[in-house]
Amino acid sequence: MRHNLDDPAVRRKLVGALLKLSPIMFVGCWILGTLQGAGAIEATVIAGVIAAMCLAGALGLHLFGSSARYILLAITGVLGLLAFLVR
């Protein structure tokens, strides 16, 4: 069943879930990074980027509702292009 992200109740639940999950994602990504052999600093950077992406998604949904998918897609495209050009 599709949910309308412009409905304030649905948006509030989703943003709340993303805000509650971001610290769990930080710890989980940090543990996975260290298990794969990354140093403490590298694991912290990786986990921080993942948590920041989760918080950015929550902020985008809170501010723009269903239009946030296009904004986040554009940001992802620009970051992917920059990563390709830096190589």
N, CA, C and O atoms as CSV, one atom per row, in Angstrom:
chain,resi,resn,atom,element,x,y,z
A,1,MET,N,N,0.832,-1.174,0.000
A,1,MET,CA,C,0.000,0.000,0.000
A,1,MET,C,C,0.876,1.235,0.000
A,1,MET,O,O,1.824,1.336,0.779
A,2,ARG,N,N,0.567,2.145,-0.849
A,2,ARG,CA,C,1.358,3.372,-0.955
A,2,ARG,C,C,0.849,4.390,0.050
A,2,ARG,O,O,-0.354,4.557,0.255
A,3,HIS,N,N,1.804,5.060,0.664
A,3,HIS,CA,C,1.451,6.096,1.633
A,3,HIS,C,C,1.683,7.454,0.999
A,3,HIS,O,O,2.628,7.641,0.233
A,4,ASN,N,N,0.828,8.387,1.318
A,4,ASN,CA,C,0.946,9.746,0.816
A,4,ASN,C,C,1.893,10.521,1.729
A,4,ASN,O,O,1.548,10.809,2.875
A,5,LEU,N,N,3.070,10.856,1.238
A,5,LEU,CA,C,4.050,11.559,2.050
A,5,LEU,C,C,3.667,13.013,2.288
A,5,LEU,O,O,4.326,13.701,3.068
A,6,ASP,N,N,2.620,13.491,1.635
A,6,ASP,CA,C,2.143,14.844,1.896
A,6,ASP,C,C,1.159,14.875,3.063
A,6,ASP,O,O,0.795,15.951,3.537
A,7,ASP,N,N,0.727,13.703,3.530
A,7,ASP,CA,C,-0.125,13.619,4.710
A,7,ASP,C,C,0.730,13.907,5.947
A,7,ASP,O,O,1.729,13.219,6.158
A,8,PRO,N,N,0.377,14.886,6.760
A,8,PRO,CA,C,1.220,15.259,7.907
A,8,PRO,C,C,1.462,14.123,8.902
A,8,PRO,O,O,2.548,14.026,9.474
A,9,ALA,N,N,0.461,13.263,9.113
A,9,ALA,CA,C,0.636,12.168,10.066
A,9,ALA,C,C,1.658,11.147,9.551
A,9,ALA,O,O,2.508,10.678,10.308
A,10,VAL,N,N,1.572,10.812,8.275
A,10,VAL,CA,C,2.518,9.857,7.682
A,10,VAL,C,C,3.919,10.452,7.675
A,10,VAL,O,O,4.890,9.767,7.997
A,11,ARG,N,N,4.026,11.710,7.311
A,11,ARG,CA,C,5.328,12.374,7.268
A,11,ARG,C,C,5.950,12.422,8.659
A,11,ARG,O,O,7.148,12.181,8.810
A,12,ARG,N,N,5.150,12.730,9.674
A,12,ARG,CA,C,5.660,12.807,11.049
A,12,ARG,C,C,6.171,11.452,11.530
A,12,ARG,O,O,7.210,11.378,12.185
A,13,LYS,N,N,5.448,10.378,11.208
A,13,LYS,CA,C,5.874,9.038,11.613
A,13,LYS,C,C,7.180,8.651,10.928
A,13,LYS,O,O,8.080,8.105,11.566
A,14,LEU,N,N,7.285,8.930,9.641
A,14,LEU,CA,C,8.480,8.565,8.895
A,14,LEU,C,C,9.693,9.365,9.347
A,14,LEU,O,O,10.777,8.806,9.517
A,15,VAL,N,N,9.521,10.657,9.543
A,15,VAL,CA,C,10.632,11.493,10.015
A,15,VAL,C,C,11.043,11.067,11.419
A,15,VAL,O,O,12.235,11.018,11.723
A,16,GLY,N,N,10.075,10.758,12.276
A,16,GLY,CA,C,10.388,10.277,13.622
A,16,GLY,C,C,11.160,8.972,13.600
A,16,GLY,O,O,12.099,8.788,14.375
A,17,ALA,N,N,10.767,8.063,12.712
A,17,ALA,CA,C,11.480,6.795,12.604
A,17,ALA,C,C,12.913,7.002,12.120
A,17,ALA,O,O,13.836,6.370,12.632
A,18,LEU,N,N,13.104,7.882,11.141
A,18,LEU,CA,C,14.460,8.153,10.646
A,18,LEU,C,C,15.328,8.801,11.723
A,18,LEU,O,O,16.513,8.485,11.832
A,19,LEU,N,N,14.751,9.701,12.518
A,19,LEU,CA,C,15.521,10.337,13.581
A,19,LEU,C,C,15.889,9.346,14.678
A,19,LEU,O,O,16.971,9.439,15.259
A,20,LYS,N,N,15.004,8.404,14.967
A,20,LYS,CA,C,15.300,7.396,15.984
A,20,LYS,C,C,16.307,6.365,15.493
A,20,LYS,O,O,17.078,5.827,16.287
A,21,LEU,N,N,16.309,6.084,14.197
A,21,LEU,CA,C,17.201,5.061,13.651
A,21,LEU,C,C,18.607,5.569,13.346
A,21,LEU,O,O,19.529,4.765,13.208
A,22,SER,N,N,18.791,6.880,13.237
A,22,SER,CA,C,20.114,7.381,12.853
A,22,SER,C,C,21.214,7.038,13.862
A,22,SER,O,O,22.305,6.680,13.420
A,23,PRO,N,N,21.010,7.118,15.186
A,23,PRO,CA,C,22.087,6.691,16.092
A,23,PRO,C,C,22.354,5.189,16.019
A,23,PRO,O,O,23.496,4.747,16.145
A,24,ILE,N,N,21.291,4.408,15.815
A,24,ILE,CA,C,21.460,2.958,15.684
A,24,ILE,C,C,22.256,2.645,14.422
A,24,ILE,O,O,23.113,1.761,14.423
A,25,MET,N,N,21.968,3.376,13.343
A,25,MET,CA,C,22.717,3.178,12.105
A,25,MET,C,C,24.171,3.592,12.270
A,25,MET,O,O,25.062,2.952,11.712
A,26,PHE,N,N,24.424,4.658,13.032
A,26,PHE,CA,C,25.795,5.089,13.279
A,26,PHE,C,C,26.582,3.985,13.982
A,26,PHE,O,O,27.679,3.628,13.552
A,27,VAL,N,N,26.022,3.452,15.056
A,27,VAL,CA,C,26.717,2.412,15.822
A,27,VAL,C,C,26.882,1.145,14.979
A,27,VAL,O,O,27.947,0.528,14.972
A,28,GLY,N,N,25.823,0.767,14.274
A,28,GLY,CA,C,25.901,-0.438,13.447
A,28,GLY,C,C,26.923,-0.313,12.333
A,28,GLY,O,O,27.670,-1.259,12.081
A,29,CYS,N,N,26.976,0.819,11.664
A,29,CYS,CA,C,27.960,1.019,10.595
A,29,CYS,C,C,29.372,1.095,11.154
A,29,CYS,O,O,30.320,0.637,10.516
A,30,TRP,N,N,29.518,1.671,12.345
A,30,TRP,CA,C,30.848,1.730,12.957
A,30,TRP,C,C,31.330,0.334,13.298
A,30,TRP,O,O,32.495,0.009,13.072
A,31,ILE,N,N,30.453,-0.497,13.839
A,31,ILE,CA,C,30.824,-1.884,14.164
A,31,ILE,C,C,31.166,-2.653,12.901
A,31,ILE,O,O,32.169,-3.365,12.867
A,32,LEU,N,N,30.351,-2.522,11.861
A,32,LEU,CA,C,30.647,-3.217,10.610
A,32,LEU,C,C,31.957,-2.741,9.991
A,32,LEU,O,O,32.708,-3.545,9.439
A,33,GLY,N,N,32.235,-1.446,10.077
A,33,GLY,CA,C,33.490,-0.923,9.550
A,33,GLY,C,C,34.695,-1.483,10.277
A,33,GLY,O,O,35.691,-1.841,9.648
A,34,THR,N,N,34.616,-1.563,11.604
A,34,THR,CA,C,35.751,-2.104,12.362
A,34,THR,C,C,35.895,-3.604,12.146
A,34,THR,O,O,37.011,-4.123,12.129
A,35,LEU,N,N,34.772,-4.305,11.979
A,35,LEU,CA,C,34.860,-5.741,11.707
A,35,LEU,C,C,35.503,-6.021,10.355
A,35,LEU,O,O,36.118,-7.071,10.167
A,36,GLN,N,N,35.368,-5.104,9.424
A,36,GLN,CA,C,35.963,-5.292,8.107
A,36,GLN,C,C,37.395,-4.787,8.032
A,36,GLN,O,O,38.018,-4.836,6.971
A,37,GLY,N,N,37.919,-4.305,9.146
A,37,GLY,CA,C,39.331,-3.951,9.191
A,37,GLY,C,C,39.639,-2.475,9.080
A,37,GLY,O,O,40.808,-2.105,8.967
A,38,ALA,N,N,38.650,-1.632,9.108
A,38,ALA,CA,C,38.909,-0.193,9.040
A,38,ALA,C,C,39.393,0.292,10.402
A,38,ALA,O,O,39.020,-0.257,11.438
A,39,GLY,N,N,40.220,1.317,10.385
A,39,GLY,CA,C,40.678,1.912,11.628
A,39,GLY,C,C,39.547,2.670,12.297
A,39,GLY,O,O,38.473,2.839,11.720
A,40,ALA,N,N,39.792,3.124,13.512
A,40,ALA,CA,C,38.743,3.806,14.269
A,40,ALA,C,C,38.311,5.099,13.588
A,40,ALA,O,O,37.124,5.420,13.557
A,41,ILE,N,N,39.271,5.838,13.044
A,41,ILE,CA,C,38.932,7.107,12.393
A,41,ILE,C,C,38.143,6.866,11.116
A,41,ILE,O,O,37.145,7.542,10.863
A,42,GLU,N,N,38.582,5.907,10.312
A,42,GLU,CA,C,37.872,5.611,9.066
A,42,GLU,C,C,36.473,5.087,9.341
A,42,GLU,O,O,35.526,5.465,8.651
A,43,ALA,N,N,36.328,4.218,10.343
A,43,ALA,CA,C,35.009,3.687,10.687
A,43,ALA,C,C,34.087,4.799,11.187
A,43,ALA,O,O,32.887,4.789,10.913
A,44,THR,N,N,34.653,5.753,11.918
A,44,THR,CA,C,33.854,6.871,12.410
A,44,THR,C,C,33.406,7.772,11.263
A,44,THR,O,O,32.274,8.256,11.263
A,45,VAL,N,N,34.272,7.999,10.297
A,45,VAL,CA,C,33.895,8.814,9.138
A,45,VAL,C,C,32.797,8.125,8.335
A,45,VAL,O,O,31.824,8.765,7.934
A,46,ILE,N,N,32.948,6.836,8.101
A,46,ILE,CA,C,31.941,6.089,7.350
A,46,ILE,C,C,30.603,6.126,8.075
A,46,ILE,O,O,29.570,6.396,7.463
A,47,ALA,N,N,30.620,5.858,9.370
A,47,ALA,CA,C,29.383,5.854,10.149
A,47,ALA,C,C,28.778,7.255,10.223
A,47,ALA,O,O,27.556,7.404,10.200
A,48,GLY,N,N,29.614,8.271,10.310
A,48,GLY,CA,C,29.117,9.642,10.343
A,48,GLY,C,C,28.442,10.041,9.045
A,48,GLY,O,O,27.419,10.725,9.055
A,49,VAL,N,N,29.011,9.616,7.930
A,49,VAL,CA,C,28.402,9.923,6.631
A,49,VAL,C,C,27.049,9.219,6.502
A,49,VAL,O,O,26.088,9.809,6.008
A,50,ILE,N,N,26.973,7.976,6.939
A,50,ILE,CA,C,25.710,7.239,6.873
A,50,ILE,C,C,24.651,7.902,7.752
A,50,ILE,O,O,23.507,8.069,7.328
A,51,ALA,N,N,25.029,8.279,8.971
A,51,ALA,CA,C,24.068,8.939,9.869
A,51,ALA,C,C,23.657,10.304,9.313
A,51,ALA,O,O,22.495,10.693,9.432
A,52,ALA,N,N,24.589,11.028,8.712
A,52,ALA,CA,C,24.260,12.328,8.121
A,52,ALA,C,C,23.302,12.159,6.949
A,52,ALA,O,O,22.403,12.979,6.762
A,53,MET,N,N,23.483,11.108,6.160
A,53,MET,CA,C,22.561,10.856,5.058
A,53,MET,C,C,21.159,10.547,5.568
A,53,MET,O,O,20.172,10.979,4.973
A,54,CYS,N,N,21.068,9.807,6.657
A,54,CYS,CA,C,19.773,9.495,7.258
A,54,CYS,C,C,19.107,10.767,7.772
A,54,CYS,O,O,17.910,10.970,7.570
A,55,LEU,N,N,19.878,11.617,8.432
A,55,LEU,CA,C,19.327,12.872,8.939
A,55,LEU,C,C,18.951,13.828,7.803
A,55,LEU,O,O,17.966,14.557,7.910
A,56,ALA,N,N,19.727,13.828,6.722
A,56,ALA,CA,C,19.387,14.660,5.563
A,56,ALA,C,C,18.095,14.179,4.910
A,56,ALA,O,O,17.286,14.988,4.457
A,57,GLY,N,N,17.906,12.880,4.863
A,57,GLY,CA,C,16.649,12.346,4.338
A,57,GLY,C,C,15.464,12.747,5.193
A,57,GLY,O,O,14.402,13.091,4.675
A,58,ALA,N,N,15.648,12.702,6.512
A,58,ALA,CA,C,14.572,13.123,7.418
A,58,ALA,C,C,14.271,14.604,7.254
A,58,ALA,O,O,13.105,15.000,7.241
A,59,LEU,N,N,15.311,15.428,7.129
A,59,LEU,CA,C,15.104,16.856,6.942
A,59,LEU,C,C,14.404,17.145,5.618
A,59,LEU,O,O,13.498,17.976,5.559
A,60,GLY,N,N,14.823,16.463,4.563
A,60,GLY,CA,C,14.182,16.655,3.260
A,60,GLY,C,C,12.718,16.274,3.280
A,60,GLY,O,O,11.879,16.984,2.724
A,61,LEU,N,N,12.400,15.143,3.925
A,61,LEU,CA,C,10.997,14.739,4.023
A,61,LEU,C,C,10.198,15.714,4.873
A,61,LEU,O,O,9.043,16.013,4.571
A,62,HIS,N,N,10.812,16.198,5.919
A,62,HIS,CA,C,10.099,17.141,6.790
A,62,HIS,C,C,9.795,18.454,6.063
A,62,HIS,O,O,8.705,19.009,6.199
A,63,LEU,N,N,10.754,18.936,5.302
A,63,LEU,CA,C,10.582,20.229,4.639
A,63,LEU,C,C,9.775,20.156,3.354
A,63,LEU,O,O,8.959,21.037,3.083
A,64,PHE,N,N,9.997,19.108,2.555
A,64,PHE,CA,C,9.431,19.081,1.205
A,64,PHE,C,C,8.390,17.996,0.971
A,64,PHE,O,O,7.745,18.000,-0.078
A,65,GLY,N,N,8.202,17.078,1.891
A,65,GLY,CA,C,7.204,16.023,1.719
A,65,GLY,C,C,7.569,15.086,0.589
A,65,GLY,O,O,8.699,14.603,0.519
A,66,SER,N,N,6.616,14.825,-0.301
A,66,SER,CA,C,6.848,13.865,-1.378
A,66,SER,C,C,7.816,14.388,-2.441
A,66,SER,O,O,8.363,13.600,-3.213
A,67,SER,N,N,8.033,15.683,-2.490
A,67,SER,CA,C,8.979,16.243,-3.461
A,67,SER,C,C,10.428,16.024,-3.051
A,67,SER,O,O,11.337,16.294,-3.836
A,68,ALA,N,N,10.654,15.545,-1.853
A,68,ALA,CA,C,12.024,15.339,-1.365
A,68,ALA,C,C,12.762,14.279,-2.179
A,68,ALA,O,O,13.988,14.324,-2.275
A,69,ARG,N,N,12.039,13.332,-2.762
A,69,ARG,CA,C,12.721,12.270,-3.520
A,69,ARG,C,C,13.478,12.847,-4.714
A,69,ARG,O,O,14.550,12.354,-5.064
A,70,TYR,N,N,12.929,13.882,-5.338
A,70,TYR,CA,C,13.606,14.475,-6.487
A,70,TYR,C,C,14.830,15.270,-6.054
A,70,TYR,O,O,15.855,15.253,-6.736
A,71,ILE,N,N,14.731,15.956,-4.943
A,71,ILE,CA,C,15.868,16.718,-4.428
A,71,ILE,C,C,16.983,15.783,-4.000
A,71,ILE,O,O,18.147,16.017,-4.325
A,72,LEU,N,N,16.635,14.709,-3.263
A,72,LEU,CA,C,17.649,13.754,-2.821
A,72,LEU,C,C,18.257,13.002,-4.002
A,72,LEU,O,O,19.439,12.659,-3.971
A,73,LEU,N,N,17.472,12.744,-5.033
A,73,LEU,CA,C,18.001,12.103,-6.235
A,73,LEU,C,C,18.991,13.017,-6.944
A,73,LEU,O,O,20.022,12.555,-7.433
A,74,ALA,N,N,18.688,14.293,-7.004
A,74,ALA,CA,C,19.609,15.247,-7.634
A,74,ALA,C,C,20.906,15.361,-6.834
A,74,ALA,O,O,21.989,15.413,-7.417
A,75,ILE,N,N,20.805,15.402,-5.510
A,75,ILE,CA,C,22.013,15.470,-4.673
A,75,ILE,C,C,22.857,14.217,-4.855
A,75,ILE,O,O,24.081,14.301,-4.957
A,76,THR,N,N,22.212,13.058,-4.895
A,76,THR,CA,C,22.935,11.801,-5.096
A,76,THR,C,C,23.620,11.783,-6.457
A,76,THR,O,O,24.753,11.317,-6.573
A,77,GLY,N,N,22.945,12.284,-7.481
A,77,GLY,CA,C,23.546,12.344,-8.812
A,77,GLY,C,C,24.764,13.245,-8.856
A,77,GLY,O,O,25.771,12.900,-9.475
A,78,VAL,N,N,24.682,14.393,-8.206
A,78,VAL,CA,C,25.818,15.322,-8.174
A,78,VAL,C,C,26.988,14.697,-7.411
A,78,VAL,O,O,28.133,14.789,-7.853
A,79,LEU,N,N,26.706,14.061,-6.266
A,79,LEU,CA,C,27.782,13.414,-5.504
A,79,LEU,C,C,28.408,12.255,-6.284
A,79,LEU,O,O,29.622,12.055,-6.234
A,80,GLY,N,N,27.582,11.494,-7.002
A,80,GLY,CA,C,28.114,10.419,-7.826
A,80,GLY,C,C,28.991,10.940,-8.948
A,80,GLY,O,O,30.030,10.352,-9.249
A,81,LEU,N,N,28.581,12.041,-9.570
A,81,LEU,CA,C,29.386,12.658,-10.628
A,81,LEU,C,C,30.706,13.170,-10.074
A,81,LEU,O,O,31.753,12.997,-10.698
A,82,LEU,N,N,30.662,13.799,-8.905
A,82,LEU,CA,C,31.905,14.279,-8.277
A,82,LEU,C,C,32.835,13.121,-7.926
A,82,LEU,O,O,34.048,13.224,-8.111
A,83,ALA,N,N,32.283,12.028,-7.425
A,83,ALA,CA,C,33.101,10.864,-7.091
A,83,ALA,C,C,33.742,10.284,-8.355
A,83,ALA,O,O,34.885,9.828,-8.324
A,84,PHE,N,N,33.001,10.304,-9.464
A,84,PHE,CA,C,33.552,9.806,-10.722
A,84,PHE,C,C,34.662,10.712,-11.239
A,84,PHE,O,O,35.675,10.228,-11.743
A,85,LEU,N,N,34.478,12.015,-11.117
A,85,LEU,CA,C,35.464,12.954,-11.639
A,85,LEU,C,C,36.730,13.017,-10.790
A,85,LEU,O,O,37.804,13.329,-11.305
A,86,VAL,N,N,36.617,12.725,-9.503
A,86,VAL,CA,C,37.769,12.789,-8.610
A,86,VAL,C,C,38.714,11.624,-8.849
A,86,VAL,O,O,39.917,11.746,-8.617
A,87,ARG,N,N,38.191,10.509,-9.307
A,87,ARG,CA,C,39.038,9.329,-9.535
A,87,ARG,C,C,40.158,9.582,-10.451
A,87,ARG,O,O,40.945,8.677,-10.728
